Amino acid sequence: MAIRTEKVSVTWRDAKGFTVRNSFFISGDASSNGPNDYTACFDTLITALTGLTNCALQATDGLGFFGLITLTYGTNAEYPASFMKAVMQFSNGSDQITRWRIPAPKIALMEADGVTVINDGTSAPVVAFVNAVKTADASGTYVSNAAGLPYTHFEGGIVKFGRQQRRINERVKSAHLVAGEGE
């Protein structure tokens, strides 16, 4: 069986208007899986990803299409910014790991500490995402790494806070300025 692997990407917009992109691969049998099979697998994964993030879906790219979605801002919730990411780690049968970075994760994914991703099967959005990544759809297409190897194990995840994005042309007034400075 010859494997065909396609790279696809999604662009998200957070509550502040910043965008971030996720790229991943979908693989299938080159002789029996057609574009509709790849698109079905992609749609399942997008639905699962949307359940994990406070960001709004902005654009999709890959599989021979480019889709722009109406400008929408993400939800202003506990983790509203795209630099805040839930890093979820998967491995395959060859013990290679892949880390998915989910921008502006929903608080429902986290344990009580607000940092650790729930990995006990009780969080419906996490279970839906793990199933979308690990399980091939009815046509046999599946989410994979660049070499076409499917993911077999979800190892867990945590929230990482990256560098805060700041627009240079924005004026920010600090509450700590003394009279006369910065006025």
C-alpha positions, 0 to 999 in steps of 0.5 A, spaced: 500 500 500 502 506 497 501 512 503 499 519 500 500 524 506 497 531 505 499 537 509 494 541 511 493 548 516 488 552 520 489 559 522 486 561 528 484 568 531 484 570 538 480 575 542 486 580 541 486 579 534 492 576 533 493 570 529 496 563 529 497 557 525 497 550 526 499 545 521 498 537 521 498 531 516 493 527 513 495 520 510 491 515 507 492 509 501 494 513 495 490 508 491 483 508 494 482 514 498 480 520 494 480 528 496 473 527 499 476 522 504 481 527 506 476 532 507 472 528 511 478 526 516 480 534 516 473 536 518 473 531 524 479 534 526 477 541 525 471 540 529 475 537 535 480 542 535 474 548 535 472 544 542 479 545 545 480 553 543 478 560 545 480 562 538 476 563 532 477 559 526 480 564 521 482 560 515 484 553 512 489 551 507 491 544 504 488 539 500 487 543 494 483 548 497 484 555 501 478 557 505 477 564 508 472 565 514 468 571 516 473 575 520 471 573 527 475 574 534 476 569 539 472 568 546 475 572 552 475 567 557 481 564 562 486 563 557 484 568 551 491 570 548 494 565 542 501 565 546 498 561 551 498 554 549 496 547 551 501 543 549 499 536 548 504 530 546 502 524 542 507 518 540 507 513 534 509 506 534 516 508 532 516 512 539 517 518 535 513 524 539 509 530 536 507 536 540 500 539 538 500 547 540 493 549 541 492 556 542 488 559 547 485 553 550 479 552 554 479 552 562 475 546 561 481 542 558 485 543 565 485 539 572 484 544 578 491 546 577 489 550 571 496 547 568 495 540 567 491 537 561 486 532 563 488 525 561 483 521 565 477 520 559 473 525 563 473 531 559 469 531 553 473 536 548 480 532 550 477 525 548 474 528 542 481 531 540 484 524 542 479 520 538 480 525 532 488 524 532 488 517 534 482 514 530 482 513 522 475 515 519 471 510 516 475 511 509 481 509 512 484 516 512 488 518 519 492 524 522 499 522 521 506 525 522 510 527 516 512 520 514 505 518 514 505 514 521 499 514 525 499 516 532 498 511 537 498 514 544 496 520 547 501 522 553 498 528 556 499 535 556 500 542 559 499 549 558 505 553 556 505 561 557 509 564 551 512 571 550 506 576 550 505 579 543 504 587 543 503 591 538 508 597 537 503 602 535 498 601 541 499 606 547 498 603 554 497 607 560 500 604 566 497 605 573 504 606 576 506 612 573 507 618 577 504 625 576 507 628 570 510 622 567 507 619 561 501 624 561 
